[in-house]
Amino acid sequence: MAIIDMQAMRYINLLDKVSKVRTRRCFVYNNVIFFAVNKGQVSRAIGPSASNIRKIQESIGVRVKIIREAEDIDGLKRFIEDIVAPVRPRAIELKEDKVVITAGNNQNKASLIGRDKRRFEEMKKIVADVFGKELKII
């Protein structure tokens, strides 16, 4: 279970205030704030013509994305693909106690790792908080 800091709590409360959708997962990846909400509430959180997202973005000055919460390990692949989009990894697998992302080519691998391994560290923290697993990119 991840510890929610005060900034994440403010973002979660802002989403609740604007869209009336509750979530427990808010994280930053590649300078974008992600909210993971239940499957049936994604469209409600986004709002008509993405109006809720625009309100939140104007309020905090950072890009926002709403993604579907991973309910189980089967949702792991879709969850990670939603986060790293538009990069398309060749494969995402669960091996023993690790999540292994096969990048495919060097450009995808560089995009997933990021400068000074920043994106890798962000994704590593997200995978550990959400799934309790380690991350490896090959």
Residue frames as qw, qx, qy, qz and C-alpha x, y, z in Angstrom:
[[0.000, 0.889, 0.458, 0.000, 0.00, 0.00, 0.00],
 [0.422, 0.422, -0.005, 0.803, 1.40, 3.34, -1.04],
 [0.241, -0.574, -0.411, 0.666, 1.60, 6.25, 1.34],
 [0.243, 0.786, 0.403, 0.400, -0.30, 9.24, -0.01],
 [0.374, -0.124, -0.189, 0.899, 1.55, 12.52, 0.45],
 [0.112, 0.613, 0.393, -0.676, -0.22, 15.85, 0.94],
 [0.183, 0.398, -0.418, -0.796, 0.17, 16.89, -2.71],
 [0.175, -0.099, -0.916, -0.348, -1.42, 13.66, -3.96],
 [0.015, -0.505, -0.772, 0.386, -4.22, 14.12, -1.41],
 [0.164, 0.548, 0.059, -0.818, -4.90, 17.60, -2.81],
 [0.230, 0.214, -0.684, -0.658, -5.07, 16.21, -6.35],
 [0.132, -0.267, -0.954, -0.035, -7.42, 13.41, -5.26],
 [0.053, 0.575, 0.563, -0.591, -9.68, 15.91, -3.49],
 [0.190, 0.447, -0.247, -0.838, -9.69, 18.14, -6.58],
 [0.209, -0.009, -0.863, -0.459, -10.80, 15.21, -8.77],
 [0.093, -0.439, -0.860, 0.242, -13.56, 14.41, -6.26],
 [0.077, 0.569, 0.286, -0.767, -14.71, 18.03, -6.14],
 [0.225, 0.384, -0.427, -0.787, -14.74, 18.51, -9.93],
 [0.447, 0.098, -0.746, -0.484, -16.10, 15.15, -11.09],
 [0.734, -0.286, 0.273, -0.552, -17.65, 13.55, -7.96],
 [0.915, 0.164, -0.368, 0.008, -15.51, 10.46, -8.56],
 [0.566, -0.721, 0.393, -0.070, -13.49, 8.99, -5.72],
 [0.826, 0.380, -0.379, 0.172, -10.12, 7.34, -6.14],
 [0.715, -0.661, 0.155, 0.168, -7.24, 6.23, -3.96],
 [0.755, -0.039, 0.334, 0.563, -4.60, 6.21, -6.68],
 [0.272, 0.962, -0.014, -0.012, -2.89, 9.32, -7.93],
 [0.725, -0.356, 0.291, 0.513, 0.67, 9.35, -9.22],
 [0.243, 0.866, -0.234, -0.370, 3.01, 11.28, -11.49],
 [0.763, 0.000, 0.511, 0.395, 4.71, 9.76, -14.51],
 [0.452, 0.254, 0.409, 0.751, 6.60, 11.82, -17.09],
 [0.001, 0.107, 0.120, -0.987, 5.24, 15.13, -15.73],
 [0.489, -0.268, -0.483, -0.676, 1.63, 13.95, -16.12],
 [0.365, -0.151, 0.676, -0.622, -0.69, 13.37, -13.18],
 [0.433, -0.091, -0.818, -0.367, -2.58, 10.08, -13.48],
 [0.558, -0.154, 0.466, -0.669, -5.75, 9.21, -11.62],
 [0.242, -0.002, -0.949, -0.201, -6.69, 5.52, -11.59],
 [0.540, -0.030, 0.294, -0.788, -10.46, 5.14, -11.13],
 [0.570, 0.126, 0.794, -0.170, -12.89, 2.23, -11.22],
 [0.260, 0.134, 0.776, 0.559, -13.84, 0.88, -14.63],
 [0.068, 0.695, 0.699, 0.154, -17.41, 2.20, -14.54],
 [0.161, -0.893, -0.232, 0.351, -16.41, 5.71, -13.52],
 [0.521, -0.110, 0.334, 0.778, -13.78, 6.59, -16.13],
 [0.154, 0.541, 0.491, 0.665, -16.17, 8.45, -18.42],
 [0.334, -0.872, -0.354, -0.046, -17.73, 10.27, -15.47],
 [0.577, -0.581, 0.048, 0.572, -14.28, 11.35, -14.26],
 [0.409, 0.109, 0.417, 0.804, -13.32, 12.62, -17.73],
 [0.193, 0.580, 0.325, -0.722, -16.61, 14.49, -18.08],
 [0.599, 0.685, 0.415, 0.004, -18.56, 15.53, -21.18],
 [0.530, 0.796, -0.066, 0.285, -16.11, 16.64, -23.88],
 [0.710, 0.028, -0.359, 0.605, -13.29, 16.19, -21.31],
 [0.139, -0.827, -0.049, -0.543, -14.53, 19.20, -19.37],
 [0.749, -0.662, 0.008, 0.014, -13.48, 17.79, -15.99],
 [0.816, -0.026, 0.079, 0.572, -9.95, 17.14, -17.19],
 [0.311, 0.623, 0.097, 0.712, -9.70, 20.68, -18.57],
 [0.418, -0.839, -0.051, -0.343, -10.90, 22.16, -15.25],
 [0.839, -0.484, 0.068, 0.241, -8.33, 20.18, -13.29],
 [0.713, 0.218, 0.128, 0.654, -5.52, 21.01, -15.72],
 [0.088, 0.761, 0.083, 0.637, -6.34, 24.73, -15.58],
 [0.603, -0.776, -0.037, -0.180, -6.47, 24.59, -11.81],
 [0.779, -0.513, 0.242, 0.269, -3.08, 22.93, -11.28],
 [0.231, 0.853, -0.375, -0.281, -1.26, 23.76, -14.52],
 [0.221, -0.370, 0.888, 0.161, -0.18, 20.18, -15.27],
 [0.559, 0.093, -0.631, -0.531, -1.44, 17.60, -17.80],
 [0.555, -0.133, 0.656, -0.494, -3.90, 15.09, -16.36],
 [0.487, 0.094, -0.761, -0.419, -4.92, 11.62, -17.52],
 [0.714, -0.174, 0.419, -0.533, -7.64, 9.37, -16.17],
 [0.407, 0.261, -0.849, -0.213, -7.02, 5.64, -16.51],
 [0.842, -0.289, -0.274, -0.365, -8.84, 2.51, -15.43],
 [0.477, -0.596, 0.589, -0.265, -7.78, 0.97, -12.12],
 [0.476, 0.264, -0.834, -0.088, -6.05, -2.41, -12.37],
 [0.779, -0.374, 0.057, -0.501, -8.34, -4.80, -10.56],
 [0.924, -0.246, 0.285, 0.065, -6.02, -7.78, -10.70],
 [0.471, -0.437, 0.570, 0.513, -2.79, -9.01, -12.22],
 [0.515, 0.440, 0.649, 0.346, -4.57, -9.53, -15.57],
 [0.153, 0.956, 0.249, 0.038, -5.22, -5.80, -15.70],
 [0.545, -0.602, 0.223, 0.539, -1.52, -5.14, -15.19],
 [0.503, 0.147, 0.522, 0.673, -0.70, -5.11, -18.92],
 [0.107, 0.776, 0.468, 0.409, -3.44, -2.63, -19.82],
 [0.393, -0.885, -0.144, 0.204, -2.63, -0.46, -16.79],
 [0.536, -0.454, 0.318, 0.637, 1.05, -0.13, -17.74],
 [0.395, 0.360, 0.563, 0.631, 0.23, 0.40, -21.43],
 [0.047, -0.901, -0.395, -0.171, -2.11, 3.26, -20.47],
 [0.446, -0.812, 0.042, 0.375, 0.64, 4.90, -18.44],
 [0.489, -0.366, 0.462, 0.643, 3.48, 4.64, -20.97],
 [0.496, 0.659, 0.511, 0.242, 1.39, 5.53, -24.06],
 [0.765, 0.514, -0.127, -0.367, 2.24, 6.48, -26.79],
 [0.058, 0.507, -0.858, -0.051, 5.24, 4.15, -26.34],
 [0.916, 0.007, -0.086, -0.392, 4.18, 0.62, -27.25],
 [0.316, -0.509, 0.800, -0.030, 6.21, -2.06, -25.54],
 [0.456, 0.188, -0.793, -0.359, 6.44, -5.42, -27.31],
 [0.666, -0.315, -0.672, -0.076, 5.37, -7.39, -24.22],
 [0.296, -0.533, 0.449, -0.653, 4.52, -6.97, -20.55],
 [0.760, -0.098, -0.639, -0.066, 4.81, -10.14, -18.49],
 [0.573, -0.660, 0.328, -0.358, 4.72, -11.21, -14.88],
 [0.763, 0.248, -0.573, 0.169, 7.67, -13.51, -14.15],
 [0.541, -0.183, -0.641, 0.513, 8.00, -14.80, -10.60],
 [0.248, -0.750, -0.428, 0.438, 7.92, -11.64, -8.49],
 [0.206, -0.383, 0.242, 0.867, 8.86, -9.19, -11.26],
 [0.543, 0.751, 0.297, -0.229, 7.04, -7.26, -13.94],
 [0.495, -0.212, 0.521, 0.663, 9.12, -7.51, -17.13],
 [0.457, 0.798, 0.132, -0.369, 8.56, -4.98, -19.90],
 [0.645, 0.048, 0.512, 0.565, 10.09, -5.96, -23.24],
 [0.078, 0.668, -0.023, -0.740, 10.67, -2.67, -25.04],
 [0.749, 0.578, 0.324, -0.003, 11.19, -4.06, -28.51],
 [0.633, 0.562, -0.008, 0.532, 13.68, -1.57, -29.96],
 [0.507, -0.075, -0.301, 0.805, 16.26, 0.85, -28.59],
 [0.102, -0.373, -0.104, -0.916, 14.06, 3.92, -29.07],
 [0.660, -0.529, -0.372, -0.382, 11.23, 2.39, -27.02],
 [0.758, -0.289, -0.412, 0.414, 13.71, 1.27, -24.37],
 [0.318, 0.125, -0.159, 0.926, 15.20, 4.77, -24.15],
 [0.341, -0.462, -0.211, -0.791, 11.70, 6.27, -23.88],
 [0.761, -0.479, -0.416, -0.137, 10.75, 3.87, -21.09],
 [0.699, -0.223, -0.332, 0.593, 13.95, 4.47, -19.13],
 [0.039, -0.978, -0.167, -0.116, 14.18, 8.23, -19.67],
 [0.353, 0.686, -0.364, 0.523, 17.02, 10.64, -19.03],
 [0.045, -0.450, 0.681, -0.575, 18.96, 9.73, -15.88],
 [0.270, -0.180, -0.945, 0.034, 16.56, 6.76, -15.45],
 [0.254, -0.014, 0.325, -0.911, 13.86, 9.15, -14.26],
 [0.711, 0.001, -0.262, -0.653, 10.92, 7.45, -16.01],
 [0.642, 0.046, -0.763, 0.063, 12.19, 4.03, -14.97],
 [0.153, 0.011, -0.692, 0.705, 12.33, 5.11, -11.32],
 [0.466, 0.004, 0.128, -0.875, 8.82, 6.61, -11.53],
 [0.768, 0.038, -0.464, -0.439, 7.41, 3.43, -13.11],
 [0.484, 0.096, -0.809, 0.320, 9.30, 1.27, -10.62],
 [0.115, -0.007, 0.567, -0.816, 7.62, 3.10, -7.74],
 [0.635, 0.052, -0.098, -0.765, 4.18, 2.86, -9.37],
 [0.731, 0.072, -0.652, -0.188, 4.51, -0.91, -9.97],
 [0.324, 0.050, -0.788, 0.521, 5.74, -1.46, -6.41],
 [0.270, 0.014, 0.396, -0.877, 2.90, 0.63, -4.91],
 [0.695, 0.109, -0.144, -0.696, 0.08, -0.80, -7.03],
 [0.888, 0.120, -0.394, -0.205, 1.14, -4.42, -7.50],
 [0.678, -0.622, 0.389, -0.054, 3.88, -5.00, -4.91],
 [0.919, 0.208, 0.194, 0.272, 6.26, -6.23, -7.62],
 [0.381, -0.542, 0.345, 0.665, 9.69, -5.26, -8.93],
 [0.594, 0.767, 0.079, -0.231, 10.16, -3.81, -12.42],
 [0.532, -0.312, 0.569, 0.544, 12.61, -4.80, -15.14],
 [0.556, 0.750, -0.004, -0.359, 12.89, -3.33, -18.64],
 [0.600, -0.219, 0.634, 0.436, 14.66, -5.35, -21.35]]
